[in-house]
Amino acid sequence: MIWKNGKWRALPSGFWSAVFTPLFTLKDKFRVLGEPFRKKGTNPEENLADLVKRRLGKSFLNYAIDPFISGIYAGDPKYLIPKYALPKLYALEQNYGSFIKVP
């Protein structure tokens, strides 16, 4: 559950819940559709916050990634480098150019 605008909201668990969730902006929901077509990053030291904003948008950072990283790593996405902290995520972008595109 994520706290937003004075209410607890469930993280989306499927396609339709992701479409209708108030957690993510409409702009960022559409941004996900373009994620497989974005260029992969060229900076191996890019922090997780910048990576997520670049590929998915700021609302995904604020209401999905940040709570997850805070809970699992007790860390801040602005200081975690995916190449070292989340090597599988980093490899998805580097090897396939996307987090969601099926190879």
C-alpha positions in Angstrom: 0.0 0.0 0.0 1.2 3.5 -0.8 0.1 6.7 0.9 -0.9 9.4 -1.6 -3.1 12.5 -1.1 -4.3 11.4 2.4 -5.3 7.9 1.3 -3.8 4.4 1.2 -3.6 3.1 -2.4 -2.8 -0.4 -3.5 0.0 -0.8 -6.0 -1.3 -2.1 -9.3 -1.2 -5.9 -9.7 -2.2 -6.2 -13.3 -3.0 -4.3 -16.5 -6.4 -2.9 -15.6 -5.4 -1.9 -12.1 -2.4 -0.1 -13.6 -4.6 1.7 -16.1 -7.0 3.0 -13.4 -4.6 3.6 -10.5 -4.4 7.2 -9.2 -0.8 6.6 -8.2 0.6 7.4 -11.6 0.0 10.4 -13.8 -1.8 9.9 -17.1 1.4 11.2 -18.9 3.5 8.5 -17.2 1.0 5.8 -17.9 1.3 6.7 -21.6 5.1 7.0 -21.2 5.2 3.3 -20.3 3.9 2.5 -23.8 7.0 4.1 -25.2 9.5 2.5 -22.8 10.6 -0.3 -25.1 11.5 2.3 -27.8 13.7 4.5 -25.7 17.5 4.5 -26.1 19.4 2.6 -23.5 21.4 4.6 -21.0 25.1 5.2 -21.7 26.2 6.2 -18.2 27.0 3.2 -16.1 27.1 5.3 -13.0 23.5 6.7 -13.5 21.5 6.6 -10.3 18.3 4.7 -10.0 16.2 7.8 -9.7 17.4 9.2 -13.0 17.1 5.8 -14.7 13.4 5.5 -13.6 12.5 9.1 -14.5 14.2 8.6 -17.9 12.4 5.4 -18.8 9.1 5.5 -16.9 8.5 9.0 -15.4 8.6 10.7 -12.1 5.3 9.4 -10.7 6.6 5.8 -11.1 9.7 6.9 -9.1 7.7 8.5 -6.4 5.0 5.9 -5.9 6.5 2.6 -6.9 10.3 2.6 -7.0 11.0 4.9 -4.0 8.8 3.0 -1.5 10.1 -0.3 -2.7 13.8 0.8 -2.5 13.2 2.4 0.9 11.6 -0.7 2.2 14.0 -3.3 0.8 17.3 -1.4 0.8 16.5 1.3 3.4 18.1 3.4 0.7 17.5 6.4 -1.5 17.1 5.9 -5.3 19.2 9.1 -5.8 22.2 7.3 -4.3 21.8 3.7 -5.6 23.6 2.8 -8.8 21.6 0.1 -10.6 24.7 -1.5 -12.2 25.8 -2.5 -8.6 22.6 -2.5 -6.5 20.2 -3.9 -9.1 22.3 -5.7 -11.7 19.5 -7.6 -13.3 17.5 -4.5 -13.9 20.6 -2.8 -15.3 21.2 -5.8 -17.6 17.7 -5.7 -18.9 18.2 -2.2 -20.3 21.7 -2.8 -21.5 21.0 -6.2 -23.2 17.4 -5.7 -24.4 16.9 -1.9 -24.4 13.9 -2.2 -22.2 12.5 -3.3 -18.8 9.2 -4.6 -20.3 10.0 -5.7 -23.8 10.1 -9.5 -24.1 13.3 -10.6 -25.7 
